[in-house]
Amino acid sequence: MHKRVAPGLLTCEPPPRTGAAIRDVRERVLTPGALLIVGVAFAVYLLSALHLGARGGISYFGADPEYYVVMQHHVHHHTATRFHPSTVFLALGWMKLFSPLESWIAPHILLKALFAAVGAVGVLGAIVAFTVLLPRGYGLLGGLLYASSLGVWYFAAIPESKILTASLSALYIAVYARYRDGWNARRTIGLNAILAVACLNEIVAGFLMAIPAVDALLRGINWARIRWIAVQVVVALIALLVLELLVNGWLVPRSGSPAEQSHFALLIHYVTKFKYSLAKFHDFVANWYFFNLVAPTPHALWWPQTGGYFEPSLAAYRWSPIAMMALFIIAMTIVAASIFALRGASFGAADGLLLPLTAYAIVRAVFFFIFVSDEALLFSPAVTLAHWLILLVPFAASRFPAKRLVLAALAICLFATNAGFMLRTDIWAAAARIFVGAPS
């Protein structure tokens, strides 16, 4: 006989959610406001894709769009299929499904619409996670912040595999958070299916398992939890075997490049290629934690021969007042959240989940710093939701005044500065010309 304690604390048998509670969560998530944000996100991502394509802006930050644009012609690139088959199969299936529309809609627009839709699905996952883990009234604000983050926005607007990894990561976190204390066979299969597709798109998506693993350690290890996590490990291993034995060498011929012989060969290639230093660590932190959320300038002028990057320094923000304002608000929320978290107060439905999310974020960051630190922004969108949750959960629970107004202001600044990058226009300067410097 186990003693019952308050929800959110460790129990051997967590009280399952009642049907009314589950319906309440569903009604709070699938609101007209949530669907509106998802729809607007899709439209913004698609319009951004058309603009970026027209101005030749689809190769920033180490992206490889040339591996994916060929799918508008119903063919695939071997390198993309070898390492990211989920994106390839999804895109080819999408183009086949909508091929009857190619007489009216250009194939490249149909392909762009797929990646915009994938990004929008990730926004829905983020809204679910924020709605479940934050107090009422924060779900839509969190969704706006996630949708407006540079890494999510940019990679939803170009043909690349990274947005599928980001959206599947958001869905994984959302499903785990929502059913954390109420698993059944159907929900477990659903979560494992998300993990399988994510691993087939990027094998290190298996790092998502850090969330349930650390959560289980904190709540107490028992046979049921060990078995549940073991199933996820098996799913990731099967995905790796499929990639190495079925995809690479069977569905597509083996590459002549030594680096593309296997995932392990690719890892060794990059690890031995890069040189590590404190300067590299600073550049990685700037891209992974800051540029992924807030574009420092409307232009990415560094290393244009490789597509273009931001100046690899936090000093890049000095040129954009609106980006600095967004950073100031983020810093303010970090201080408020840290003060509240240090007091050991309750985070409601998110109690005990911040450390697992942090573990996932750290494991992924450490791996990609070792693997390919120069392309941090390319791989950081998958931790965008985790970063926002780690920040917003304690901030929303704090006693900071006008919290929703602060987050609304942050969403406006975030959208404006990142829209400036998409349009390659200084939004702050443009607004000043309109409202201040326009001739009378």
Secondary structure, 3 states (H helix, E strand, C coil): CCCCCCCCCCCCCCCCCCHHHHHHHHHHHCCHHHHHHHHHHHHHHHHHHHHHHHCCCCCHHHCCHHHCHHHHHCCCCHHHHHHCHHHHHHHHHHHHHCHHHHHCCCHHHHHHHHHHHHHHHHHHHHHHHHHHHCCCCCHHHHHHHHHHCHHHHHHCCCCCCHHHHHHHHHHHHHHHHHCCCCCCHHHHHHHHHHHHHHHHHCHHHHHHHHHHHHHHHHHCCCHHHHHHHHHHHHHHHHHHHHHHHHHECCCECCCCCHHHCCHHHHHHHHHHHCCCCHHHHHHHHHHHHHHCCCCCCCCCCECHHHCCECCCCHHHHHHCHHHHHHHHHHHHHHHHHHHHHHCCCCCHHHCCCHHHHHHHHHHHHHHHHHHHHHHHHHHHHHHHHHHHHHHHHHHHHCCCCCHHHHHHHHHHHHHHHHHHHHHCCCHHHHHHHHHCCCCC
